[in-house]
Each structure stands twice: as C-alpha cells, then as structure tokens.
Amino acid sequence: MTFREQFASGVGVLGLALDAVIALASMVVAVPVAFVVGEAGKDRARVRGQAPTAVAPESSTHDLGTVVTYR
C-alpha cells in the first residue's frame, strides 16, 4: 500500500469513529430530554386537575379496558 492509500484508510476509520461518537452523544442527550418532557406533561396534567384514565376494577372489564357483557 502506498502512503496515500494508508492515509485515505486512516481518514475513513477516523470518520467512522467520529460518526459513532456523535451517535452515542445524541443518545446520551435524547434519553434524558425525553424523560423530562414526559414528566413535564404529567406535571401539567396534575396542575390542571386531570386524572389519568383508569379502568374500572370490575370483573366485566377486559384486559384492554373494554367492557364485556356476559350472558
């Protein structure tokens, strides 16, 4: 291999390493941001007095929350 080929290969490897670092950094930032946004949404709903929807604890409710009438 000539010097140019080795240099080009090295630059290619450095480019891939840089891409990997950027991908990891974006994940490190995205996960906490998503958590904060979700918590802020819950806090806003709590301040407005809205309770999360809940399924009535009846024996006639299905797993998905739909009411099933038995005959």
N, CA, C and O of each residue as an XYZ file, in Angstrom:
284
protein
N       0.841     -1.178      0.000
C       0.000      0.000      0.000
C       0.886      1.241      0.000
O       1.922      1.303      0.662
N       0.449      2.185     -0.741
C       1.188      3.440     -0.766
C       0.751      4.311      0.399
O      -0.219      4.016      1.097
N       1.487      5.380      0.584
C       1.174      6.302      1.679
C      -0.225      6.885      1.515
O      -0.944      7.049      2.501
N      -0.617      7.197      0.289
C      -1.936      7.789      0.045
C      -3.051      6.816      0.411
O      -4.062      7.217      0.987
N      -2.875      5.560      0.083
C      -3.894      4.562      0.414
C      -4.021      4.391      1.925
O      -5.126      4.296      2.458
N      -2.892      4.354      2.599
C      -2.929      4.228      4.054
C      -3.558      5.464      4.693
O      -4.338      5.358      5.639
N      -3.209      6.626      4.168
C      -3.767      7.872      4.694
C      -5.283      7.903      4.474
O      -6.031      8.280      5.376
N      -5.736      7.509      3.282
C      -7.167      7.503      2.980
C      -7.908      6.510      3.880
O      -9.017      6.789      4.334
N      -7.292      5.355      4.134
C      -7.914      4.376      5.020
C      -8.005      4.910      6.444
O      -9.020      4.728      7.117
N      -6.966      5.553      6.891
C      -6.972      6.144      8.231
C      -8.023      7.219      8.372
O      -8.701      7.299      9.397
N      -8.166      8.046      7.357
C      -9.185      9.094      7.384
C     -10.576      8.465      7.402
O     -11.475      8.959      8.082
N     -10.753      7.382      6.660
C     -12.044      6.692      6.656
C     -12.385      6.119      8.021
O     -13.526      6.212      8.473
N     -11.393      5.524      8.677
C     -11.617      4.973     10.016
C     -11.920      6.085     11.005
O     -12.799      5.929     11.853
N     -11.218      7.197     10.914
C     -11.496      8.327     11.806
C     -12.902      8.880     11.568
O     -13.580      9.284     12.513
N     -13.335      8.896     10.320
C     -14.690      9.356     10.016
C     -15.741      8.448     10.640
O     -16.738      8.925     11.182
N     -15.515      7.129     10.561
C     -16.455      6.193     11.181
C     -16.462      6.336     12.700
O     -17.519      6.271     13.328
N     -15.294      6.528     13.285
C     -15.218      6.710     14.733
C     -15.950      7.986     15.148
O     -16.648      7.998     16.161
N     -15.796      9.045     14.382
C     -16.487     10.299     14.678
C     -18.002     10.105     14.583
O     -18.740     10.619     15.423
N     -18.471      9.378     13.580
C     -19.898      9.095     13.451
C     -20.414      8.319     14.662
O     -21.509      8.592     15.153
N     -19.637      7.360     15.141
C     -20.052      6.580     16.309
C     -20.131      7.451     17.548
O     -21.062      7.313     18.341
N     -19.170      8.346     17.728
C     -19.184      9.237     18.886
C     -20.392     10.165     18.829
O     -21.031     10.415     19.850
N     -20.701     10.667     17.661
C     -21.866     11.554     17.518
C     -23.149     10.793     17.815
O     -24.049     11.338     18.454
N     -23.254      9.540     17.363
C     -24.447      8.741     17.634
C     -24.605      8.483     19.125
O     -25.712      8.588     19.653
N     -23.525      8.149     19.809
C     -23.598      7.922     21.253
C     -23.961      9.193     21.999
O     -24.749      9.160     22.944
N     -23.391     10.309     21.579
C     -23.698     11.579     22.241
C     -25.168     11.952     22.051
O     -25.791     12.484     22.969
N     -25.720     11.685     20.889
C     -27.127     12.014     20.664
C     -28.032     11.148     21.526
O     -29.066     11.620     21.998
N     -27.661      9.881     21.742
C     -28.460      9.027     22.623
C     -28.364      9.502     24.070
O     -29.359      9.499     24.795
N     -27.182      9.903     24.483
C     -26.992     10.372     25.857
C     -27.826     11.620     26.112
O     -28.274     11.844     27.236
N     -28.037     12.428     25.094
C     -28.833     13.643     25.247
C     -30.316     13.341     25.083
O     -31.135     13.899     25.814
N     -30.684     12.477     24.147
C     -32.091     12.254     23.816
C     -32.859     11.569     24.941
O     -34.013     11.921     25.184
N     -32.273     10.625     25.617
C     -32.995      9.882     26.654
C     -33.391     10.785     27.824
O     -34.560     10.772     28.209
N     -32.482     11.565     28.406
C     -32.924     12.445     29.499
C     -33.915     13.517     29.051
O     -34.819     13.876     29.804
N     -33.752     14.024     27.842
C     -34.685     15.039     27.345
C     -36.080     14.441     27.215
O     -37.061     15.084     27.587
N     -36.185     13.227     26.696
C     -37.492     12.571     26.573
C     -38.108     12.342     27.952
O     -39.316     12.506     28.121
N     -37.301     11.969     28.929
C     -37.807     11.770     30.283
C     -38.339     13.075     30.860
O     -39.416     13.093     31.456
N     -37.603     14.158     30.692
C     -38.021     15.460     31.226
C     -39.315     15.918     30.557
O     -40.202     16.446     31.227
N     -39.430     15.723     29.258
C     -40.644     16.128     28.550
C     -41.842     15.320     29.044
O     -42.924     15.875     29.233
N     -41.661     14.025     29.252
C     -42.750     13.199     29.764
C     -43.168     13.598     31.165
O     -44.360     13.651     31.470
N     -42.201     13.879     32.016
C     -42.525     14.308     33.380
C     -43.219     15.667     33.378
O     -44.122     15.901     34.180
N     -42.809     16.555     32.492
C     -43.457     17.869     32.420
C     -44.907     17.720     31.983
O     -45.777     18.441     32.470
N     -45.172     16.801     31.077
C     -46.553     16.560     30.659
C     -47.402     16.036     31.799
O     -48.562     16.423     31.942
N     -46.830     15.153     32.614
C     -47.574     14.648     33.771
C     -47.825     15.764     34.783
O     -48.905     15.846     35.369
N     -46.833     16.614     34.984
C     -46.988     17.723     35.924
C     -48.061     18.698     35.450
O     -48.856     19.177     36.259
N     -48.096     18.999     34.151
C     -49.121     19.896     33.616
C     -50.509     19.315     33.819
O     -51.440     20.033     34.184
N     -50.652     18.011     33.582
C     -51.953     17.378     33.764
C     -52.360     17.402     35.232
O     -53.537     17.593     35.538
N     -51.415     17.213     36.141
C     -51.706     17.234     37.567
C     -52.140     18.636     38.006
O     -53.047     18.774     38.828
N     -51.501     19.671     37.465
C     -51.852     21.048     37.832
C     -53.252     21.386     37.325
O     -54.003     22.086     38.004
N     -53.603     20.901     36.152
C     -54.931     21.163     35.609
C     -56.007     20.337     36.298
O     -57.197     20.566     36.083
N     -55.607     19.396     37.109
C     -56.578     18.587     37.837
C     -57.089     17.408     37.040
O     -58.110     16.824     37.402
N     -56.425     17.049     35.988
C     -56.855     15.919     35.184
C     -56.216     14.654     35.723
O     -54.999     14.590     35.899
N     -57.017     13.674     35.978
C     -56.507     12.391     36.444
C     -56.289     11.485     35.237
O     -57.028     11.584     34.258
N     -55.324     10.631     35.285
C     -55.148      9.700     34.178
C     -56.335      8.753     34.084
O     -56.941      8.399     35.095
N     -56.652      8.357     32.893
C     -57.783      7.459     32.707
C     -57.479      6.121     33.359
O     -56.380      5.582     33.228
N     -58.462      5.603     34.055
C     -58.287      4.332     34.746
C     -59.436      3.399     34.372
O     -60.553      3.844     34.109
N     -59.155      2.145     34.355
C     -60.166      1.137     34.054
C     -60.860      0.770     35.356
O     -60.216      0.551     36.381
N     -62.168      0.708     35.296
C     -62.927      0.348     36.494
C     -62.583     -1.079     36.910
O     -62.514     -1.970     36.063
N     -62.365     -1.306     38.213
C     -61.979     -2.648     38.661
C     -63.172     -3.588     38.765
O     -63.486     -4.083     39.848
N     -63.825     -3.830     37.656
C     -64.968     -4.734     37.634
C     -64.558     -6.039     36.976
O     -63.603     -6.094     36.202
N     -65.292     -7.075     37.297
C     -64.971     -8.365     36.685
C     -65.419     -8.413     35.239
O     -65.034     -9.324     34.507
N     -66.239     -7.432     34.802
C     -66.726     -7.435     33.426
C     -65.838     -6.640     32.481
O     -66.174     -6.485     31.306
N     -64.715     -6.137     32.969
C     -63.823     -5.389     32.081
C     -62.783     -6.319     31.486
O     -62.287     -7.230     32.149
N     -62.473     -6.082     30.268
C     -61.493     -6.856     29.524
C     -60.106     -6.329     29.845
O     -59.979     -5.261     30.444
N     -59.066     -7.052     29.463
C     -57.700     -6.612     29.710
C     -57.406     -5.260     29.063
O     -56.622     -4.475     29.597
N     -58.024     -4.988     27.927
C     -57.750     -3.759     27.210
C     -58.642     -2.601     27.665
O     -58.557     -1.502     27.117
N     -59.496     -2.844     28.664
C     -60.331     -1.790     29.168
C     -61.710     -1.742     28.546
O     -62.510     -0.883     28.916
N     -62.018     -2.621     27.624
C     -63.337     -2.631     27.021
C     -64.279     -3.441     27.898
O     -63.890     -4.460     28.469
N     -65.508     -2.985     27.998
C     -66.498     -3.659     28.842
C     -67.120     -4.800     28.050
O     -67.598     -4.615     26.931
N     -67.103     -5.957     28.642
C     -67.673     -7.147     28.004
C     -68.882     -7.568     28.811
O     -68.787     -7.794     30.017
N     -70.029     -7.673     28.138
C     -71.240     -8.110     28.848
C     -71.362     -9.623     28.708
O     -71.299    -10.170     27.607
N     -71.538    -10.278     29.839
C     -71.684    -11.721     29.848
C     -73.162    -12.070     29.902
O     -73.941    -11.382     30.563
N     -73.556    -13.139     29.209
C     -74.972    -13.555     29.216
C     -75.178    -14.724     30.112
O     -76.302    -15.210     30.244
